[in-house]
Amino acid sequence: MATIKLTNTITHKKEIFTPLNPEHVGLYLCGPTVYDRPHIGNARSAIVFDVLFRLLKKTFSSVTYVRNVTDVDDKINIRSRELNISIRELTKQTLAYYHEDVSALGALPPDIEPRATEHIAEMIQMNEALIQKGHAYAAEGHVLFDVSSYAHYGKLSRKNQDDLIAGARVEIAPYKRSAADFVLWKPSDENTPGWDSPWGRGRPGWHIECSAMSAKYLGETFDIHGGGVDLVFPHHENEVAQSCCAHGTEKMARVWLHNGHLTVNGEKMSKSLGNFVTVQDLLHDHDGEVIRLALLLTHYHQPLDWTDQQLASAKQMLDRFYGALDLVNASLDDKIESSEILDVLADDLNTPGALAVLHDLANQLYKAPSAEVAAQLKNAGKLLGILHRTPKEWFQGVTTKSDPLVDIGLLIQQRIDAKKERNFTLADQIRNDLLEKGIILLDTNTGTTWRRA
């Protein structure tokens, strides 16, 4: 069994991961706020933690992966009004988009996918516990967390309370004791989603949602909490405070794991800059496996600059891996694995290092085709969520009756006949016509095959 090491945000150190229960791991990821199509930044988090999920499943006998859905939020309210559709209709549609897009990138579904609107009772109970213990207070239909009541506030983000209070980027409302106090519950008018509570009709604040859902499915203290680095403060900092104070625990999650920022061509992704990239946009022009691999070329902990070159490199890499597998005409044993890939990936999800192992296996195959090495390459790819197709499926894709490529076999035969008749002009014309359509012909000792460019 590989020893997993992870960089814990709360200590800023790479630590050996030891779960609370040696036989079971609990993993929680902050999932989507479902008001629009997921963008490539959302995809990075989903894919990074999908690789971690695969590694944990390979290493431990039992894993529970929880990825929540935020389906009550002010952004959702605004978007539903813009589109003139109900909030229920909007969240149902956009969650389906999220599932569709991350599935196209090869992400496994989580074990549990709780929706915030289905856990309002748990959130109200947590608010009541915080008030009772003196960590929260009710004011004008709101419930707010008293930041000064928790001495460890700021530990995760390494900010001290004085600085946070002085620089709090929140509305200073008259009902707040301090500008840094954050909302646990807020009132709703008749046009805004709301639920009955001891403080009147209202809705939960964003932070309390994850605290309530993670506690329900993973316990008051659990193994790993993940998300993008942009969530460290205030979202995850606030989760720690309200969870530890409500439950009387020292920790919420034992390991906090965050993937780095994503930029596009060196700039922060923004609709105003015209560089906002959705997964749907990318899938129009690129295979989902290419997009996935492009997201894994950079170590998860580092910033990722999304460029066309990232996609081109990923496509070239996959062509090379599948080309190596194509050299072995035999069924591959899914139990033959590379021990090195596990060791490298267990070292803080070192995906660049893992890809170096795949390159080495591919080199071995190009030098001397072997079913054993091919199986190691194929199964190593599975840990990264790639190489799940056959070489033929990868290079040729799927053709349908409506696809003009359904006649490719006929064109290849026409070219073979033309060459036999020494009509090389026609043979070259067929090759060039196909090349213009994105089809490359490959002449080998055993005949002619093809692949998509």
ZIURCOR-V346572 format. One record per residue. SS is DSSP state (2 for helix, 1 for strand, 0 for the rest). NEAR is the number of other C-alpha atoms within 10 Angstrom. D_LAST is the distance of its C-alpha to the last C-alpha in Angstrom with 1 decimal. Layout:
((SS	NEAR	D_LAST) (SS	NEAR	D_LAST))
This chain:
((0	9	40.3) (0	17	38.5) (0	13	40.5) (0	21	38.7) (1	18	39.3) (1	20	38.6) (1	20	39.4) (1	21	42.1) (0	19	42.3) (0	16	46.0) (0	13	46.8) (0	12	43.9) (1	11	43.8) (1	14	41.6) (1	15	43.6) (1	15	43.6) (0	18	42.8) (0	14	45.6) (0	16	45.7) (0	13	49.0) (1	11	48.8) (0	10	47.5) (0	11	46.1) (1	15	44.5) (1	23	42.4) (1	23	42.4) (1	25	39.5) (1	27	39.5) (1	25	36.8) (0	21	37.5) (0	21	35.2) (0	20	34.3) (1	23	36.8) (0	23	35.6) (0	24	36.0) (0	18	32.5) (0	21	28.8) (0	22	27.9) (1	18	26.5) (2	23	24.4) (2	23	27.7) (2	20	28.8) (2	21	25.6) (2	25	26.2) (2	24	29.6) (2	26	28.5) (2	23	25.8) (2	25	28.1) (2	25	30.9) (2	23	28.8) (2	21	28.1) (2	18	31.9) (2	21	32.6) (2	17	30.6) (2	19	32.4) (2	21	35.8) (2	17	35.3) (2	15	34.5) (2	18	37.6) (0	15	40.2) (0	11	41.6) (1	15	41.5) (1	18	39.6) (1	18	40.2) (1	24	37.5) (1	23	38.8) (1	25	36.6) (0	22	38.8) (1	21	38.2) (1	22	40.2) (0	25	41.0) (0	25	44.2) (0	18	43.8) (2	14	44.8) (2	13	41.2) (2	21	40.9) (2	18	44.2) (2	14	43.2) (2	16	39.8) (2	18	41.6) (2	12	44.0) (2	9	41.3) (2	10	39.6) (0	10	43.0) (0	11	42.2) (0	14	43.9) (2	22	43.0) (2	13	42.6) (2	10	40.1) (2	22	38.2) (2	21	38.0) (2	14	37.1) (2	15	34.2) (2	19	32.9) (2	21	33.2) (2	13	31.1) (2	18	28.4) (2	23	28.7) (2	14	28.5) (2	13	25.5) (2	21	23.6) (2	23	24.6) (2	13	23.9) (2	17	20.3) (0	23	20.2) (0	19	21.8) (0	21	25.4) (0	17	28.2) (0	14	31.0) (0	17	34.2) (0	12	37.3) (1	13	39.2) (0	16	38.2) (0	21	41.5) (1	18	41.9) (2	23	44.4) (2	18	46.3) (2	10	47.1) (0	15	48.8) (2	21	51.2) (2	14	54.2) (2	18	53.0) (2	23	52.5) (2	23	56.0) (2	14	57.5) (2	22	55.9) (2	27	57.2) (2	17	60.7) (2	17	60.6) (2	24	59.7) (2	18	62.5) (2	12	65.0) (0	15	64.2) (0	14	64.6) (0	20	61.0) (1	25	60.4) (1	22	62.6) (1	20	62.7) (1	14	63.3) (0	12	63.3) (0	17	61.0) (1	21	58.7) (1	27	58.4) (1	26	57.5) (1	28	56.9) (0	23	59.5) (2	24	57.5) (2	16	60.7) (2	14	61.5) (0	16	58.8) (0	11	59.4) (0	18	56.0) (0	20	54.1) (0	22	51.6) (0	16	51.1) (0	21	47.5) (0	16	46.5) (0	16	49.1) (0	14	51.0) (0	13	54.8) (2	19	56.5) (2	12	58.4) (2	11	55.3) (2	17	53.6) (2	16	56.6) (2	11	57.0) (0	11	53.4) (0	17	52.7) (0	10	50.2) (0	11	51.7) (0	10	54.1) (0	13	57.7) (0	9	59.3) (0	10	63.1) (0	15	62.7) (0	21	61.0) (0	16	63.0) (0	18	60.5) (0	20	57.5) (0	24	55.3) (0	22	56.3) (1	22	53.4) (1	21	53.3) (1	26	53.3) (1	26	54.4) (1	20	54.7) (1	20	56.5) (0	18	54.7) (0	9	56.1) (0	8	56.1) (0	7	52.7) (0	14	51.0) (0	18	50.1) (0	19	53.0) (1	15	54.9) (0	14	58.5) (0	16	59.6) (0	11	62.8) (0	16	61.9) (0	16	61.4) (0	17	58.4) (1	21	55.3) (1	24	51.9) (1	25	50.6) (0	19	49.4) (2	21	45.8) (2	21	46.8) (2	24	49.2) (2	24	46.5) (2	27	44.6) (2	24	47.9) (2	25	49.2) (2	24	46.1) (2	26	45.4) (2	16	49.1) (2	13	49.2) (2	17	46.3) (2	19	46.3) (0	14	49.9) (0	20	51.8) (0	19	50.2) (1	22	46.8) (1	21	44.4) (1	22	41.3) (1	21	40.7) (1	25	37.4) (1	23	35.8) (1	22	34.5) (2	20	36.7) (2	13	37.7) (2	15	39.6) (2	22	41.9) (2	15	44.4) (2	16	45.9) (2	15	44.3) (2	23	44.3) (2	20	47.5) (2	25	49.2) (2	22	48.0) (2	23	49.6) (2	26	52.8) (2	29	53.3) (2	26	52.3) (2	21	54.5) (2	23	57.4) (2	23	57.2) (2	17	57.0) (0	12	59.1) (0	12	56.4) (0	15	55.6) (0	16	51.8) (0	26	49.4) (1	25	46.4) (1	18	46.8) (1	23	43.4) (1	22	41.7) (1	24	38.0) (1	24	36.1) (1	23	32.6) (0	20	32.4) (0	18	31.9) (1	23	28.5) (1	19	28.2) (1	18	25.5) (0	14	25.0) (0	11	28.4) (1	12	30.3) (1	14	31.7) (0	19	29.7) (0	12	31.8) (0	9	31.7) (0	7	34.2) (0	9	31.8) (0	8	28.9) (0	14	26.7) (0	16	27.2) (0	18	23.9) (1	17	24.0) (2	24	21.8) (2	20	21.4) (2	13	20.1) (2	16	17.4) (2	16	16.4) (2	9	15.8) (2	8	12.7) (0	15	11.9) (0	15	12.2) (2	21	15.8) (2	22	15.3) (2	24	13.5) (2	24	16.5) (2	25	18.9) (2	24	17.9) (2	23	18.0) (2	27	21.5) (2	24	22.5) (0	19	21.7) (0	18	25.1) (0	18	28.3) (0	25	29.6) (0	18	32.9) (0	13	31.4) (0	14	30.4) (1	24	26.7) (1	17	25.4) (1	20	22.4) (0	13	20.0) (2	12	16.5) (2	11	16.4) (2	19	17.3) (2	21	14.2) (2	14	12.0) (2	15	14.1) (2	21	13.9) (2	18	10.1) (2	11	10.5) (2	18	13.6) (2	18	12.4) (2	17	9.8) (2	16	12.9) (2	24	15.2) (2	23	13.6) (2	18	13.1) (2	24	16.8) (2	27	17.8) (0	18	16.2) (0	16	18.7) (0	19	21.6) (0	11	22.3) (0	12	25.0) (0	9	25.9) (0	17	26.1) (0	14	29.3) (0	12	29.0) (0	9	32.2) (0	17	31.1) (0	18	30.4) (0	19	30.2) (2	12	33.4) (2	14	32.0) (2	25	29.4) (2	21	32.2) (2	19	34.4) (2	20	31.9) (2	25	30.8) (2	23	34.5) (1	20	35.2) (0	22	34.8) (0	26	31.3) (0	20	29.9) (2	24	26.2) (2	16	25.2) (2	18	27.5) (2	25	26.1) (2	21	22.5) (2	13	24.2) (2	20	25.6) (2	23	22.2) (2	17	21.0) (2	13	24.2) (2	22	23.7) (2	24	20.2) (2	15	22.0) (2	15	24.6) (2	23	22.3) (2	18	20.6) (2	9	24.1) (0	11	25.7) (0	18	24.0) (0	18	26.3) (2	18	26.5) (2	16	28.6) (2	22	26.3) (2	29	23.3) (2	23	25.5) (2	24	26.4) (2	27	22.8) (2	28	22.1) (2	24	25.3) (2	26	25.1) (2	19	21.8) (2	15	23.9) (2	21	26.4) (2	25	23.8) (0	20	22.4) (0	20	19.0) (0	20	17.7) (0	15	19.4) (0	13	16.9) (0	14	16.5) (2	19	13.6) (2	15	13.1) (2	13	13.2) (2	19	10.8) (2	20	8.0) (2	17	9.0) (0	12	10.7) (0	11	14.0) (0	13	14.8) (0	8	18.1) (0	8	20.5) (0	7	19.7) (0	9	16.0) (2	10	15.6) (2	17	13.1) (2	13	16.3) (2	11	17.2) (2	15	14.3) (2	13	16.9) (2	11	19.3) (2	16	17.0) (2	20	16.4) (2	12	20.1) (2	15	20.9) (2	22	19.0) (2	17	20.9) (2	14	24.1) (2	17	23.6) (2	15	23.3) (2	11	26.4) (0	10	28.2) (0	11	27.1) (0	13	25.5) (2	14	22.8) (2	12	22.5) (2	15	21.4) (2	20	19.1) (2	14	17.4) (2	12	17.4) (2	17	15.7) (2	18	12.9) (2	15	12.6) (2	12	13.1) (2	19	10.2) (2	14	8.0) (2	10	9.7) (0	12	8.8) (0	11	5.0) (1	19	5.6) (1	19	6.1) (1	17	9.7) (1	11	11.5) (1	10	15.3) (1	8	17.5) (0	5	21.2) (0	6	21.2) (1	9	19.1) (1	14	15.6) (1	15	12.9) (1	17	9.3) (1	16	6.4) (1	14	3.8) (0	13	0.0))
